[in-house]
């Protein structure tokens, strides 16, 4: 009489993603065994599209208000006629309508760059350098940092109404963030501080602990890598403030 050993079936990507929220250690162990990321990418892409569409009216209003003011201050735009300036605004608004495509691409590129950074951290920290595992970890955590964060921001923006935002960067401040503690700070500083919010802190904790399991690095290396990514995100937000 022979016995057959059942091989484990394919990893359930959605279950792993759910565990990232409710049971991170179990999710990280699963990702180490089988790095799955497609389900996380689809969920993140869907959430990004929904959030982008919800925020379109606020972004459009912000550009309508801020672009003419910026062109009035810019010496390179001083020679433009009123009709030409209106054309610039119209082109910008046309891009806003398709912003959801751009946002999905940017999110994917962001995850890839973050995974490369963590992959380098794993190499420097003498962990197990496996890009597939680290990319899967980063993609699953991005659902918290990028997708869920955008959905919450979209809900807040919709609740406040489009007319509440007179500059595109103000939308980044909608979610509670460290910048709320320094209302009088320069815009660039506020943009940087806006990157420190509940979702980036949550992602920092997940990436730091996840690296110790997925890449077998020491905790100090994992959390330093996660902190670097959060600060890098803060820097990009600051650059976007005009």
N, C-alpha and C positions, 0 to 999 in steps of 0.2 A: 504494500500500500504506500503510495507516494503522497507527499503533501506539497502543496504549492504555496509559495510565499507571495502574498499580494504586494505588488509594487505600489508605492504611493502615487496617487493621481496627480494631475497638474495642480500647481498651487493656485488657489483661488485669489486672484488679484484684488478683488473687491473686499474679501475678508481680510486680507493683509492690510489693505488701506484702512479699513475700519479699526483694525487692531492698532494701527499707528496712533489713533485717537484714544482708544480705551485700554489697550494693553501693549504699550510700545515695545517692551522687551520681547514679547512673543512675536511681534511683527518683524523686529530686527533679526531675530533668529531665523524666521521664515525667509527673509530676504537674503540672508547669508546662504541658506540652503538652495534657494531658487530665486534669483533676482528678477522679480516681475515689476514692470513699470507701465505697461500699456494701459491697464485699467486706470491707474493713477493719472496718466496723461489725458485720457478721454474725459475723466471727471474734471480735471483741472481746466481742460480746454472748454468744456461745456460751461463751467462756472465763469470762466473769463469772458466768454461770449455774452452770457446773460448779464454780467456786471457791466460790460462795456456798453451794451444796448441801453440798459437802465440809466447809465450816466451820460449818455449822448446829449440830452437836452442841457444839462448843466455845463458840459464841456463847450457846447456850441455857444451858450450864453456868455461864458467866460471869455472865449476867443473874440466874440463880437465886441466885448467891452475892452479887453486888454490889448488886442492887436493894434487898433487905431492909436491908442495911447503910446504903445511901444514905437510905432512908426513915426509918431510926431517927435519923439525924443531922439530917434536914430538919425544921425547926419546923412547916412547913405540913403535914407528914405525921404529926406526932406524935399527932394525935387519931384517926388511923385505927385500926380494930380489926385484930386478926391476920387475920381473914377478909377484910377489905377489902384488906389488903396482899397477901395471897395472890392476890386477884383481879387486882390490878395486875400482879403477876408473870405470871399466866396470860395476860393480854392482851398483855404484851410478848412472851411466848413464841409467841403466835399470830401476831404480826407477823413473828417470826423465820422462821416456816415459809414466808412469802411474801417474804422478804427479797431473793430473787433478782430479783424484779420491780423492787423499789425500787432495787437496785444497778444494773440495766441503765439505768433512767431517770436515775439520778444520774450515771452514766458519760457518757451522751449529753449531759446538761446541762453537765457539766464540760468536755467537748470543745468544746461551743458557746461557753461563756464564755472558754475558753482561746483559741479562734480569734478571738473579738472583741478580746481583749487584743492578740494578735499583729497583727491587722488595724490596730488603733490604732497599734501600734509601726511598722508599715509606712508609715502616713500620716505619723507624726512624723519617721521616718527618711528620708522622701522616696523611698520605694521604690514599687513598683507595687502599688497598692491594689486587690487583687482578692480578695474574700472567698471565692469558690468555691475558688480555689487554696489559700488559707491554711487553710480548713476541711478540705480534703482532706489537706493536710500534717498537720494536727493530729490528724485521725482515724486516719491510718495510724500515726503515732508513738504514739498512745494504746494501740495493741495491745502495744507494748513496755512503756510506763509503767504502764498500768492492768491490761490483761488478763494479760500474761505475769507481771507482778509479783504479781497476785492468785493465779495458778495456783501459783507457787512458794510463796507464803505458805500456800496451802491444803495443799500437800504437807507443809510443815514442821509446820503445825498438826495435820494428821492423824497424822504420825509421832510427835509429842509426846503426843498424846492429849487429849481434851476437858478432863480434870481438871487439866491444867497451866495453865489460864487461869481466873483468878478475877475478872477485869474485862474488859469488852469491848475497852477500849483496848489491853490487853496483846497482843491479836492483831495489832495494827499493828506491834508490836515483834518479831514472829516472824522477819521477813526481816532479815538483817544490815544494820545502820544505824549512823549516827553516835552514836546514843544509847547504843550498847553501850560506848562509850569513857567514858561518864559515868554509871555505874550508881547513884551516890548523888544524882544531880540530882533536883530536884522533878519530879513527874509531868508538869506542863505543859511543862517544858523537855524532858523525855524525849519527849513527844509531838511537839514541834517538831522535835527532832533525828531522830526516826524517819522524817521525810520525806526525809532525805538518805540514800539507799540506792543500790545498784548500778543499779536500774531508773530512778530519777529522774535520776541522773547520766547514764545512757545517753540518756534522753529529752532532757536539757538539751543534750547534744552534737548530737543529731539535729535538734532544733528550731532551734538556733542556726545550724548549717550549712545546714539546709533553707531557712531564711528568706533566706539570701544568694542562693539559686538560684531559689526559687519566687517570692519577692517582690522580689528584686533590691535588698535593703537592704545597707548596709555591715555587715561582721562584728560590729562593736561593738554595733550596734543589734539585730541578730539574737540575739546571745548575752545581751545585757541583758534582752531580752524573755523569753527562755527561763529566765534566772535568776529573773526576777520571778515566773514561773509556778511554779517549783519552791518558792520561798519562800512563795508564796500557799498552795500545797498543804500546806506545813509548818504554816502558821498555822491552817488548818482542822483538821489533825490535833491540834494543841495545844488547840483549842477543844473538841474531842470528848473530851478527857480529863477525867474527873470524879472 
